[in-house]
Amino acid sequence: MTNDHLHNYLWRVLLPIRMYGRFIVNGTWNGDRTLCMTFDCDKGDDMEAVPRLLSLLREESIPSGFALYGRLANRYPKVVEEILRSGHEIINHSFSHVSFRSLEFDQMKGEIMSFQEQMNEGFAYAVRGFRAPHLMWKYNHSLFRLLRENALYDSSYVGSGVAIINGTVEIPLTACPQHPQVCFDFSHHFEFPLVRSSFGNYLRLWQRLLRNNYFVNIYLDPRLVMDGSLEKILRRIPKGWQFEKLGNVARRLGSTVSQ
């Protein structure tokens, strides 16, 4: 069922309970209006949609990033190569796509470093950023320590702007204007049990997000946006916004991290 009012009401009631104590990043941004649009590839359908997506990004001159996990990249090496040839960034999404919320330090290290080695050895590519599968809810000191030790920026939390946390550049996924405990994504708009948001409401919130922020970081699922949805999202972006890769944003903050 699609009902914008009921969908909004249910999320407002349930989120404070479900997401109680979630770590929200309150970052800042002093630059021009900057939009980071990345794509999370969690399923084979995502990887199969990537070639068409790359063509669209090329037509629109949009630099982007793709969060991949190792086992999926192993199944689609030619897609990984095409992403790199197109000049986009690859983001470490772990090796086996297991939730990091309950992993010990050594388990997290194994997941992250296995992916790093895979990209280095198989594709001669040095990955610079990380995004936890299913994102992170609580502040995790061990994760930030691990990322700092390996000079990786992070994009696993929800919030605003950009921040330096425990010596690590954190580029949070921008919070939904209606439901600030979750990021602005397709999942909570269209995959909520029983009641979905309309795509029209999603676009209205998208425009609201762009009006009220100078820095926006969102992710999309390739398999869900190649039905014409991405073109509609892009058409709603006002003039004055510039697209940027997450890695370039992290590099701009590098001098701050070293202080």
C-alpha positions as CSV (number, residue, x, y, z in Angstrom):
1,M,0.0,0.0,0.0
2,T,1.2,3.5,-0.8
3,N,0.2,6.3,1.6
4,D,2.5,9.2,2.3
5,H,0.8,10.4,5.5
6,L,0.6,7.0,7.1
7,H,4.1,6.1,6.0
8,N,5.4,9.3,7.6
9,Y,3.4,8.8,10.8
10,L,4.6,5.2,11.2
11,W,8.2,6.1,10.8
12,R,7.9,9.0,13.2
13,V,6.4,6.6,15.8
14,L,8.6,3.6,15.3
15,L,12.0,5.2,14.6
16,P,12.7,6.7,18.0
17,I,12.1,3.2,19.4
18,R,14.0,1.2,16.8
19,M,16.9,3.6,16.5
20,Y,17.1,4.7,20.1
21,G,20.6,5.8,20.9
22,R,21.8,5.9,17.3
23,F,25.0,7.8,16.8
24,I,24.2,10.8,14.6
25,V,27.1,12.7,13.1
26,N,26.8,16.5,13.4
27,G,29.4,17.6,10.9
28,T,30.0,20.9,9.1
29,W,30.7,22.1,5.6
30,N,32.2,25.4,4.5
31,G,32.5,24.8,0.7
32,D,30.3,25.2,-2.3
33,R,27.1,23.2,-2.7
34,T,28.5,19.7,-3.1
35,L,26.6,16.5,-3.9
36,C,28.2,13.0,-3.5
37,M,26.1,10.4,-5.2
38,T,27.3,6.8,-4.7
39,F,25.8,3.4,-5.6
40,D,25.8,0.4,-3.2
41,C,26.0,-3.0,-5.0
42,D,24.6,-5.6,-2.7
43,K,23.2,-8.1,-5.2
44,G,23.9,-9.5,-8.6
45,D,21.1,-7.5,-10.0
46,D,22.9,-4.3,-9.0
47,M,26.1,-5.4,-10.8
48,E,24.1,-6.3,-13.9
49,A,22.6,-2.8,-13.9
50,V,26.0,-1.1,-13.6
51,P,26.9,-0.9,-17.3
52,R,23.7,1.0,-18.2
53,L,24.3,3.2,-15.1
54,L,27.8,4.0,-16.2
55,S,26.5,5.1,-19.6
56,L,24.1,7.5,-17.9
57,L,26.7,8.9,-15.6
58,R,29.0,9.4,-18.5
59,E,26.3,11.3,-20.4
60,E,25.6,13.5,-17.4
61,S,29.4,14.0,-16.6
62,I,28.8,12.8,-13.0
63,P,31.8,11.4,-11.0
64,S,30.6,8.8,-8.6
65,G,31.6,5.9,-6.4
66,F,30.5,2.3,-6.1
67,A,30.4,0.4,-2.8
68,L,31.2,-3.2,-3.6
69,Y,31.8,-6.3,-1.4
70,G,34.5,-8.7,-2.3
71,R,32.5,-11.9,-3.0
72,L,30.3,-10.0,-5.4
73,A,33.2,-8.3,-7.1
74,N,34.7,-11.8,-7.6
75,R,31.6,-12.8,-9.6
76,Y,31.7,-9.7,-11.8
77,P,35.3,-8.8,-12.4
78,K,34.5,-7.2,-15.8
79,V,32.0,-4.8,-14.2
80,V,34.6,-3.8,-11.6
81,E,37.1,-3.1,-14.5
82,E,34.5,-1.1,-16.3
83,I,33.8,1.0,-13.2
84,L,37.5,1.8,-12.9
85,R,37.9,2.5,-16.6
86,S,35.1,5.0,-16.3
87,G,37.0,6.9,-13.7
88,H,34.7,6.2,-10.7
89,E,35.7,5.3,-7.2
90,I,35.4,1.9,-5.6
91,I,34.5,1.9,-1.9
92,N,35.3,-1.0,0.5
93,H,31.9,-2.6,1.5
94,S,33.7,-5.5,3.3
95,F,34.6,-8.8,1.8
96,S,31.5,-10.9,2.6
97,H,28.8,-8.2,3.4
98,V,28.3,-9.2,7.0
99,S,26.9,-6.7,9.4
100,F,29.7,-4.9,11.4
101,R,27.5,-4.0,14.3
102,S,28.5,-7.0,16.4
103,L,31.9,-7.9,15.0
104,E,35.1,-8.0,17.1
105,F,38.1,-6.0,16.0
106,D,39.9,-8.9,14.4
107,Q,36.8,-9.9,12.4
108,M,36.3,-6.3,11.1
109,K,40.0,-6.2,10.2
110,G,39.7,-9.4,8.2
111,E,36.7,-8.2,6.3
112,I,38.3,-4.9,5.5
113,M,41.8,-6.0,4.7
114,S,40.6,-9.0,2.5
115,F,38.8,-6.5,0.3
116,Q,41.8,-4.1,0.2
117,E,44.1,-7.0,-0.9
118,Q,41.6,-8.2,-3.5
119,M,41.4,-4.8,-5.1
120,N,45.2,-4.3,-5.0
121,E,46.1,-7.7,-6.3
122,G,43.3,-8.3,-8.7
123,F,42.7,-4.8,-10.1
124,A,45.9,-2.8,-9.1
125,Y,43.5,-0.3,-7.3
126,A,44.1,1.2,-3.9
127,V,40.7,1.7,-2.2
128,R,40.5,4.8,0.0
129,G,37.1,4.6,1.7
130,F,34.9,2.3,3.6
131,R,31.1,1.8,4.1
132,A,29.8,-0.8,6.5
133,P,27.2,-3.2,5.2
134,H,23.8,-2.2,6.5
135,L,25.6,0.9,7.9
136,M,26.5,1.5,11.6
137,W,24.1,2.4,14.4
138,K,26.4,2.9,17.5
139,Y,29.7,4.7,17.8
140,N,32.4,2.0,17.3
141,H,35.8,3.0,18.6
142,S,37.4,-0.1,17.2
143,L,36.2,0.6,13.7
144,F,37.5,4.1,13.7
145,R,40.8,2.9,15.0
146,L,41.0,0.3,12.3
147,L,40.1,2.9,9.6
148,R,42.6,5.4,10.9
149,E,45.4,2.8,11.0
150,N,44.8,2.0,7.3
151,A,44.2,5.7,6.2
152,L,40.6,5.0,5.1
153,Y,37.8,7.5,5.3
154,D,34.4,6.3,6.5
155,S,30.8,6.7,5.2
156,S,29.0,4.3,7.5
157,Y,27.0,6.7,9.7
158,V,24.0,9.0,9.3
159,G,24.2,12.7,9.8
160,S,25.1,16.0,8.2
161,G,28.2,17.7,6.7
162,V,31.6,16.1,7.2
163,A,33.5,15.5,10.4
164,I,36.8,14.2,11.9
165,I,36.2,11.4,14.3
166,N,39.0,9.7,16.2
167,G,41.4,10.9,13.5
168,T,39.2,9.5,10.7
169,V,37.4,11.5,8.0
170,E,33.7,10.7,8.5
171,I,31.4,11.5,5.5
172,P,28.0,10.5,6.9
173,L,25.1,9.7,4.6
174,T,22.8,12.7,4.8
175,A,19.7,12.3,7.0
176,C,16.2,12.2,5.7
177,P,14.4,15.6,6.2
178,Q,11.4,13.8,7.6
179,H,13.1,11.1,9.6
180,P,16.6,12.3,10.8
181,Q,17.4,8.9,12.4
182,V,17.9,7.3,9.0
183,C,19.6,8.4,5.8
184,F,17.8,9.5,2.7
185,D,17.6,6.3,0.8
186,F,15.2,4.1,-1.2
187,S,15.0,1.5,1.6
188,H,12.9,3.3,4.2
189,H,10.8,5.0,1.6
190,F,9.9,2.0,-0.5
191,E,10.7,-1.1,1.4
192,F,8.8,-0.5,4.6
193,P,6.5,-3.4,5.4
194,L,2.8,-2.7,4.5
195,V,3.1,1.1,3.8
196,R,5.3,2.7,1.2
197,S,6.0,6.3,0.3
198,S,5.1,7.5,-3.1
199,F,7.9,8.4,-5.5
200,G,6.4,11.9,-5.8
201,N,6.9,12.3,-2.1
202,Y,10.5,11.1,-2.4
203,L,11.2,13.7,-5.0
204,R,9.6,16.5,-2.9
205,L,11.8,15.5,0.1
206,W,14.8,15.3,-2.3
207,Q,14.3,18.9,-3.3
208,R,13.8,19.9,0.3
209,L,17.1,18.2,1.2
210,L,18.9,20.2,-1.5
211,R,17.3,23.5,-0.4
212,N,18.4,23.1,3.2
213,N,21.9,21.7,2.9
214,Y,25.2,22.8,1.3
215,F,26.6,19.2,1.4
216,V,24.6,16.1,0.6
217,N,25.8,12.5,0.5
218,I,23.4,9.8,-0.6
219,Y,23.5,6.3,-1.9
220,L,21.3,4.6,-4.4
221,D,20.8,1.0,-5.5
222,P,21.6,0.4,-9.2
223,R,18.9,-2.2,-9.6
224,L,16.2,0.1,-8.3
225,V,17.0,3.4,-10.2
226,M,17.5,2.2,-13.8
227,D,13.8,2.3,-14.5
228,G,13.9,6.1,-15.1
229,S,14.0,7.0,-11.5
230,L,17.6,8.3,-11.6
231,E,16.9,10.6,-14.5
232,K,14.0,12.1,-12.5
233,I,16.2,12.5,-9.4
234,L,18.9,14.3,-11.5
235,R,16.3,16.6,-13.1
236,R,15.4,17.9,-9.7
237,I,18.9,19.1,-8.8
238,P,19.0,23.0,-9.0
239,K,21.8,24.8,-10.7
240,G,24.8,25.6,-8.5
241,W,25.4,22.0,-7.3
242,Q,28.6,20.3,-8.1
243,F,29.2,16.5,-8.0
244,E,32.2,15.2,-6.2
245,K,33.7,11.8,-5.3
246,L,33.8,10.9,-1.6
247,G,37.5,10.3,-1.9
248,N,38.1,13.8,-3.1
249,V,36.1,15.2,-0.2
250,A,38.2,13.1,2.2
251,R,41.5,14.4,0.6
252,R,40.4,18.0,1.1
253,L,40.2,17.2,4.8
254,G,43.5,15.4,5.0
255,S,45.4,18.3,6.4
256,T,42.9,18.5,9.2
257,V,43.2,14.8,10.1
258,S,47.0,15.2,10.4
259,Q,46.7,18.0,12.9
